[in-house]
Amino acid sequence: MAPKLSPKPIRFRFPDSDLEKLQRQLDDTLLPEEELVEDAGWKYGTDLSKLKQLVEDWKRGDAVDAFGKNTGPGGGVSAWWRKVEERINRYPHYIAEIEGVQVHYQVARSPETDAIPLIFSHGWPGSFFEADLLLDKLTRPDVSGRSFHVVVPSLIGYGLSGKPPKQGWSLEDTARLFDKLMTEVLGFQTYAAHGGDWGYTITRLLARYDACTAYHTNFLVPNIPTYALPVMGLAKMGYSSITDRLLPYIFDARDVNLLKRGLEYMSVGSGYYQIQATKPATVGYALYDSPVGILSYLLEKFREWSDRRAPAFQPAGQGEQSSGMTDENILISATIYYLTKSTHTSFLPYYESGYLFDKFAKDRTFTAPARKKPFGHSRFPWELAGSPKPWIGRLDVNLKSLKEHDYGGHFAALDNPNALSSDLREFFTAHF
């Protein structure tokens, strides 16, 4: 299929004036001298000492990761960020206009002629950068399976993609543009799809299109059966001790862990969802031009939803060395939100697309186009919530592969890129 739309090549690069402003704002940062309450730690939200450490690293351009390696030149924000841009631009970036909406995407191509076109959809508080540690792995030929042409777009309202053009723009609209990106812009006749968080939703939506022939996720929103609601309700009402005793009689240890993670998320971790799903502008405008505000807001999510053994959350020199959840990568994520001025619009899927969870759970007509297509799933222990194995069939998917891992969390592509890249290669080699 010949491409119908011509993209514009770009460099992912920001003006000196933007970086100079960021430096001034970081230099002028004023944070509390003492914690919210004594020994607050992470219990009340973002840990003040960790936030202060990251702000100091950020403004010095001296991001020292948890292994003691100096990852920045120490010349301030500008010198550090120019090094980051070199890393980000090692694979080309483009802007395409689809249905009048600007779509930013990165393409990492394999030299192999039979490489599989794979679209990677990120979520919140992620960005296209979430896939960074997968690109070198998946584009290189491997004796264990085929390689990939990896396409990583920024969701509409994120990064350099345009904001939603109207009220009511949902992830269904974004998925439609992404299908056109793969077929009409890039000219692929067929493609594979992967995603987590909101990228899970987009991936399931892409699977409804003919050109998407197989799909994979590292997140599954559980469709809770009626018989399980009393048990879930007991935990939500504070009777978690009863739930803790009951669940091991029903599920294996990995399923119990995912359910308990989900219950914890609902009780103490989902307040942001209610805010962003009801009044996204209020907090969005407050964070729009506040680099430390953005970092504080995102940092808590990166910590809560990632494996606690990650380098960013362990003493210097410790932590899982294969993990990309490092101080520097967290700062890169926050800087992308700040420089692209997309924090407020990144909240819109919560307001406009929450209905999709019910459609996937209850509308068999809606899920029918993907019903027979191969589906693969990778599970990580620090996922914020998940579906027990006996419930996966309720999601109307044709599950062909379920991989369990002992390390990793919600941001699997950063937290455990080795495992996720291996799973993707194995699954799509067998089923694309």
PLY file of the C-alpha trace (Angstrom):
ply
format ascii 1.0
element vertex 432
property float x
property float y
property float z
element edge 431
property int vertex1
property int vertex2
end_header
0.00 0.00 0.00
1.45 3.37 -1.00
1.33 6.11 1.66
-1.44 8.68 1.10
-0.21 11.35 3.51
3.25 12.89 3.58
4.82 13.45 7.02
7.30 16.22 7.87
10.66 15.17 9.40
11.55 17.10 12.57
14.23 17.20 15.25
13.00 16.80 18.81
14.72 19.96 20.00
13.69 23.03 22.01
14.93 26.63 21.82
17.66 27.91 24.12
15.16 30.39 25.53
12.92 27.58 26.80
15.82 25.90 28.58
17.05 29.20 30.03
13.57 29.83 31.44
13.47 26.33 32.92
16.84 26.98 34.55
15.57 30.23 36.11
12.44 28.56 37.43
14.42 25.70 38.97
16.95 28.12 40.49
14.08 30.09 42.06
12.35 26.99 43.46
11.11 27.28 47.03
10.09 24.05 48.74
9.11 23.53 52.41
12.00 23.08 54.79
10.11 20.38 56.70
7.82 17.53 55.71
4.05 17.96 55.78
4.06 16.05 59.06
6.87 14.37 60.92
8.16 11.21 59.19
5.69 11.64 56.32
7.87 9.87 53.76
5.69 8.67 50.87
2.60 8.08 53.03
1.05 11.49 52.31
2.16 11.64 48.68
5.48 12.70 47.16
8.45 12.34 49.50
9.94 15.80 50.12
13.56 14.65 50.42
13.38 12.74 47.12
11.77 15.70 45.40
14.47 18.06 46.67
17.21 15.71 45.49
15.74 15.49 41.99
15.24 19.24 41.75
18.90 19.78 42.67
20.02 17.23 40.05
17.74 18.86 37.47
18.93 22.42 37.93
22.61 21.40 38.01
22.23 19.26 34.92
24.03 16.69 37.00
21.63 13.74 37.07
23.48 11.05 38.98
21.60 7.80 38.75
21.16 5.28 41.57
24.33 3.43 40.56
26.48 6.50 41.18
27.01 7.09 37.44
27.07 10.74 36.41
24.64 10.87 33.50
24.80 14.61 32.88
27.68 16.99 32.12
26.98 19.13 35.18
26.65 22.33 33.18
23.08 23.19 34.05
19.78 22.28 32.43
20.76 23.30 28.88
23.93 21.22 28.71
22.16 18.18 30.17
19.09 18.48 27.97
21.11 18.79 24.76
22.67 15.41 25.63
19.20 14.00 26.23
18.02 15.33 22.85
20.91 13.52 21.17
19.68 10.31 22.75
16.05 10.96 21.79
16.96 11.91 18.19
18.96 8.77 17.47
15.81 7.58 15.70
13.92 10.04 13.49
10.82 12.00 14.46
7.99 13.21 12.25
4.85 15.29 12.27
1.87 14.16 10.20
-1.41 15.99 9.80
-4.28 13.51 9.93
-7.87 14.76 9.80
-6.48 18.21 10.48
-4.81 17.09 13.75
-1.04 17.18 14.29
0.35 13.73 15.16
3.93 13.45 16.38
5.63 10.08 16.10
9.04 8.43 16.19
10.05 5.55 13.91
12.81 3.06 14.68
13.27 0.84 11.64
14.88 -2.56 11.45
17.27 -3.47 8.62
15.39 -6.74 8.15
13.04 -6.98 5.16
10.52 -9.10 7.06
10.43 -6.88 10.15
7.04 -6.56 11.83
5.45 -3.08 11.93
4.64 -2.47 15.60
2.86 0.56 17.03
3.62 1.27 20.69
1.01 3.38 22.51
2.00 5.01 25.79
-0.20 6.16 28.65
-0.21 8.72 31.48
2.04 10.00 32.97
4.13 8.60 30.16
5.11 9.87 26.73
6.69 8.52 23.57
9.90 8.33 25.65
8.40 5.35 27.50
9.46 3.13 24.58
13.04 4.43 24.46
14.69 1.37 26.02
12.83 -1.00 23.68
13.88 0.59 20.41
17.45 -0.72 20.16
16.35 -4.15 21.35
13.40 -4.64 18.99
14.94 -3.23 15.82
17.98 -5.50 15.98
17.71 -8.94 14.39
17.61 -11.71 16.98
18.06 -15.46 16.52
15.08 -15.98 18.85
12.63 -14.27 16.52
11.87 -11.49 14.07
12.71 -7.82 14.44
10.41 -4.79 14.29
9.80 -1.43 12.74
8.69 0.35 15.92
6.35 3.32 15.57
5.85 5.39 18.72
3.30 8.21 18.45
2.51 10.80 21.07
-1.15 10.54 22.09
-3.33 13.43 21.02
-2.88 16.07 23.73
0.56 14.75 24.65
4.06 15.84 23.69
4.28 17.44 20.26
0.98 16.01 19.04
-1.81 18.53 18.76
-4.46 18.94 21.39
-7.92 17.43 20.84
-9.72 19.66 18.33
-13.09 19.59 20.10
-14.97 18.56 23.22
-15.80 14.88 23.35
-12.60 13.78 21.61
-11.98 10.31 23.01
-9.36 7.64 22.61
-11.59 6.13 19.92
-10.73 9.19 17.84
-7.03 8.92 18.70
-7.03 5.22 17.72
-8.64 6.09 14.38
-5.81 8.54 13.69
-3.21 5.99 14.76
-4.64 3.39 12.36
-4.41 5.97 9.58
-0.86 6.76 10.67
0.14 3.12 10.19
-1.75 2.54 6.93
-2.12 5.89 5.14
1.00 7.72 6.35
3.48 4.85 6.72
1.87 2.55 4.16
1.81 -0.68 6.16
-0.79 -3.14 4.96
-0.85 -4.91 8.33
0.65 -4.12 11.71
0.90 -5.29 15.33
0.06 -3.18 18.39
1.18 -2.96 22.00
0.34 -0.66 24.91
-0.09 -0.14 28.63
-2.16 2.29 30.73
-4.18 4.39 28.23
-2.08 2.64 25.62
-3.87 -0.56 26.64
-7.16 1.08 25.69
-5.81 2.37 22.40
-4.31 -1.02 21.59
-7.63 -2.75 22.12
-9.28 -0.11 19.94
-6.67 -0.59 17.21
-7.37 -4.33 17.28
-10.86 -3.51 15.96
-9.31 -2.32 12.68
-8.64 -4.81 9.88
-4.99 -3.86 9.43
-4.11 -4.68 13.05
-3.73 -8.45 13.00
-2.36 -9.17 16.51
-2.06 -7.18 19.72
-0.36 -7.28 23.11
-0.59 -5.37 26.39
1.10 -5.13 29.77
-2.07 -3.88 31.48
-5.55 -5.38 31.77
-8.44 -3.55 33.39
-10.35 -6.30 35.21
-13.98 -7.04 34.37
-15.13 -7.98 37.88
-17.83 -10.68 37.91
-20.92 -10.16 40.05
-20.05 -13.03 42.38
-16.76 -11.33 43.31
-18.26 -7.95 44.17
-19.05 -8.82 47.82
-15.41 -9.78 48.46
-14.19 -6.59 46.76
-16.77 -4.59 48.69
-15.56 -5.93 52.04
-12.06 -4.72 51.32
-13.28 -1.33 50.19
-15.25 -0.94 53.43
-12.14 -1.59 55.50
-12.48 -5.31 56.12
-9.27 -6.15 54.28
-8.32 -8.81 56.85
-11.32 -10.89 55.74
-10.45 -10.39 52.09
-6.84 -11.36 52.76
-8.00 -14.68 54.20
-10.51 -15.41 51.44
-8.56 -14.57 48.29
-5.88 -17.31 48.57
-8.66 -19.92 48.54
-9.87 -18.58 45.18
-6.75 -17.44 43.31
-3.06 -18.25 43.05
-0.47 -15.98 44.65
0.13 -13.83 41.54
-3.59 -13.20 41.07
-3.97 -12.35 44.76
-1.12 -9.85 44.48
-2.75 -8.11 41.51
-6.12 -7.96 43.24
-4.61 -6.54 46.41
-2.68 -3.99 44.38
-5.97 -2.99 42.75
-7.76 -2.68 46.06
-4.95 -0.52 47.42
-5.14 1.64 44.30
-8.88 2.16 44.74
-8.63 3.03 48.42
-5.57 5.31 48.53
-4.27 5.75 44.99
-7.08 6.85 42.69
-7.83 10.38 43.86
-5.99 11.84 40.87
-8.33 9.89 38.57
-11.43 11.50 40.06
-9.91 14.96 39.73
-8.76 14.47 36.15
-12.03 12.80 35.17
-14.18 15.64 36.53
-12.19 18.91 36.66
-9.04 18.41 34.57
-8.55 22.13 33.86
-8.16 23.11 37.51
-5.06 21.06 38.26
-3.94 21.22 34.62
-3.64 25.01 34.62
-1.91 24.95 38.02
0.82 22.65 36.67
1.03 24.06 33.14
4.15 26.22 33.66
5.44 24.76 36.93
8.36 22.35 36.39
8.63 21.36 40.06
4.86 21.00 40.28
4.92 18.65 37.28
7.80 16.67 38.76
6.11 16.33 42.15
2.83 15.21 40.57
4.45 12.66 38.26
7.06 11.42 40.74
4.49 9.98 43.13
2.90 7.96 40.29
6.24 6.68 39.02
7.06 5.50 42.54
3.67 3.99 43.43
3.24 2.13 40.15
6.82 0.91 39.67
8.70 -1.91 41.27
10.12 -0.55 44.53
13.42 -2.23 43.72
13.93 0.23 40.84
17.10 2.34 40.99
15.19 5.59 41.52
13.72 4.32 44.78
16.73 2.58 46.29
19.87 4.02 47.92
22.59 5.12 45.50
24.42 2.18 44.00
21.57 -0.24 44.66
18.46 -1.25 42.77
17.69 -3.54 39.85
20.35 -2.67 37.27
18.29 -3.78 34.27
15.55 -1.29 35.16
15.22 2.04 33.37
13.22 3.57 36.20
16.13 5.85 37.13
16.33 9.40 38.42
17.40 10.67 35.02
14.58 8.98 33.10
12.04 10.41 35.55
13.54 13.87 34.99
13.42 13.37 31.22
9.71 12.51 31.47
8.97 15.60 33.57
11.01 17.81 31.20
9.06 16.56 28.18
5.77 17.49 29.85
7.13 20.90 30.81
8.73 21.82 27.46
5.80 20.59 25.35
3.30 22.38 27.62
1.05 19.32 27.49
0.35 18.55 31.15
-3.17 19.99 31.11
-4.23 18.34 27.85
-2.75 15.01 28.95
-5.55 14.81 31.54
-8.33 14.82 28.93
-8.58 11.03 28.36
-9.75 10.71 31.98
-12.60 13.11 31.28
-13.51 11.92 27.78
-12.67 8.20 27.64
-13.58 6.55 30.93
-16.70 5.09 29.29
-14.51 2.74 27.28
-13.84 0.48 30.25
-17.56 -0.37 30.38
-17.72 -0.91 26.63
-14.86 -3.41 26.74
-16.51 -5.17 29.69
-20.12 -5.27 28.53
-20.53 -4.51 24.81
-19.81 -7.69 22.83
-20.71 -5.95 19.59
-18.02 -3.38 20.29
-15.32 -5.99 21.01
-16.40 -8.40 18.25
-14.02 -7.15 15.49
-10.99 -8.18 17.60
-12.45 -11.32 19.13
-10.53 -13.85 17.02
-7.29 -11.93 16.71
-4.32 -13.25 18.73
-3.84 -11.43 22.00
-0.81 -11.58 24.27
-0.32 -10.22 27.76
2.65 -9.69 30.10
2.08 -9.37 33.86
4.37 -7.57 36.28
4.04 -7.73 40.10
3.95 -3.96 40.77
1.18 -3.30 38.25
-1.34 -0.90 39.80
-4.18 -3.38 39.17
-4.87 -6.35 36.97
-7.17 -9.13 35.96
-6.84 -12.56 37.62
-6.34 -15.32 35.08
-9.85 -16.79 35.51
-11.35 -13.39 34.64
-9.38 -12.70 31.45
-11.92 -14.57 29.34
-14.56 -12.06 30.45
-12.69 -9.40 28.47
-13.68 -11.06 25.16
-10.10 -11.60 24.01
-8.42 -14.50 22.22
-5.60 -15.01 24.71
-2.66 -16.84 23.11
0.12 -15.91 25.50
0.32 -14.94 29.18
3.80 -14.22 30.52
4.44 -13.78 34.25
7.43 -11.83 35.57
8.95 -11.46 39.01
10.18 -7.90 38.51
8.53 -4.77 37.10
5.44 -2.64 37.27
3.01 -0.43 35.40
5.66 1.24 33.21
6.96 -2.09 31.94
8.87 -0.71 28.96
10.99 1.37 31.34
10.90 -0.83 34.43
11.72 -4.17 32.79
12.57 -3.57 29.11
14.43 -6.87 28.76
11.39 -8.95 29.73
8.89 -6.92 27.73
10.99 -6.87 24.55
11.50 -10.63 24.82
7.76 -11.20 25.27
6.88 -9.00 22.30
9.38 -10.73 20.04
8.21 -14.20 21.05
4.50 -13.43 20.81
4.47 -11.57 17.49
6.95 -13.99 15.88
4.43 -16.75 16.60
1.20 -14.87 15.90
1.73 -12.03 13.42
0 1
1 2
2 3
3 4
4 5
5 6
6 7
7 8
8 9
9 10
10 11
11 12
12 13
13 14
14 15
15 16
16 17
17 18
18 19
19 20
20 21
21 22
22 23
23 24
24 25
25 26
26 27
27 28
28 29
29 30
30 31
31 32
32 33
33 34
34 35
35 36
36 37
37 38
38 39
39 40
40 41
41 42
42 43
43 44
44 45
45 46
46 47
47 48
48 49
49 50
50 51
51 52
52 53
53 54
54 55
55 56
56 57
57 58
58 59
59 60
60 61
61 62
62 63
63 64
64 65
65 66
66 67
67 68
68 69
69 70
70 71
71 72
72 73
73 74
74 75
75 76
76 77
77 78
78 79
79 80
80 81
81 82
82 83
83 84
84 85
85 86
86 87
87 88
88 89
89 90
90 91
91 92
92 93
93 94
94 95
95 96
96 97
97 98
98 99
99 100
100 101
101 102
102 103
103 104
104 105
105 106
106 107
107 108
108 109
109 110
110 111
111 112
112 113
113 114
114 115
115 116
116 117
117 118
118 119
119 120
120 121
121 122
122 123
123 124
124 125
125 126
126 127
127 128
128 129
129 130
130 131
131 132
132 133
133 134
134 135
135 136
136 137
137 138
138 139
139 140
140 141
141 142
142 143
143 144
144 145
145 146
146 147
147 148
148 149
149 150
150 151
151 152
152 153
153 154
154 155
155 156
156 157
157 158
158 159
159 160
160 161
161 162
162 163
163 164
164 165
165 166
166 167
167 168
168 169
169 170
170 171
171 172
172 173
173 174
174 175
175 176
176 177
177 178
178 179
179 180
180 181
181 182
182 183
183 184
184 185
185 186
186 187
187 188
188 189
189 190
190 191
191 192
192 193
193 194
194 195
195 196
196 197
197 198
198 199
199 200
200 201
201 202
202 203
203 204
204 205
205 206
206 207
207 208
208 209
209 210
210 211
211 212
212 213
213 214
214 215
215 216
216 217
217 218
218 219
219 220
220 221
221 222
222 223
223 224
224 225
225 226
226 227
227 228
228 229
229 230
230 231
231 232
232 233
233 234
234 235
235 236
236 237
237 238
238 239
239 240
240 241
241 242
242 243
243 244
244 245
245 246
246 247
247 248
248 249
249 250
250 251
251 252
252 253
253 254
254 255
255 256
256 257
257 258
258 259
259 260
260 261
261 262
262 263
263 264
264 265
265 266
266 267
267 268
268 269
269 270
270 271
271 272
272 273
273 274
274 275
275 276
276 277
277 278
278 279
279 280
280 281
281 282
282 283
283 284
284 285
285 286
286 287
287 288
288 289
289 290
290 291
291 292
292 293
293 294
294 295
295 296
296 297
297 298
298 299
299 300
300 301
301 302
302 303
303 304
304 305
305 306
306 307
307 308
308 309
309 310
310 311
311 312
312 313
313 314
314 315
315 316
316 317
317 318
318 319
319 320
320 321
321 322
322 323
323 324
324 325
325 326
326 327
327 328
328 329
329 330
330 331
331 332
332 333
333 334
334 335
335 336
336 337
337 338
338 339
339 340
340 341
341 342
342 343
343 344
344 345
345 346
346 347
347 348
348 349
349 350
350 351
351 352
352 353
353 354
354 355
355 356
356 357
357 358
358 359
359 360
360 361
361 362
362 363
363 364
364 365
365 366
366 367
367 368
368 369
369 370
370 371
371 372
372 373
373 374
374 375
375 376
376 377
377 378
378 379
379 380
380 381
381 382
382 383
383 384
384 385
385 386
386 387
387 388
388 389
389 390
390 391
391 392
392 393
393 394
394 395
395 396
396 397
397 398
398 399
399 400
400 401
401 402
402 403
403 404
404 405
405 406
406 407
407 408
408 409
409 410
410 411
411 412
412 413
413 414
414 415
415 416
416 417
417 418
418 419
419 420
420 421
421 422
422 423
423 424
424 425
425 426
426 427
427 428
428 429
429 430
430 431
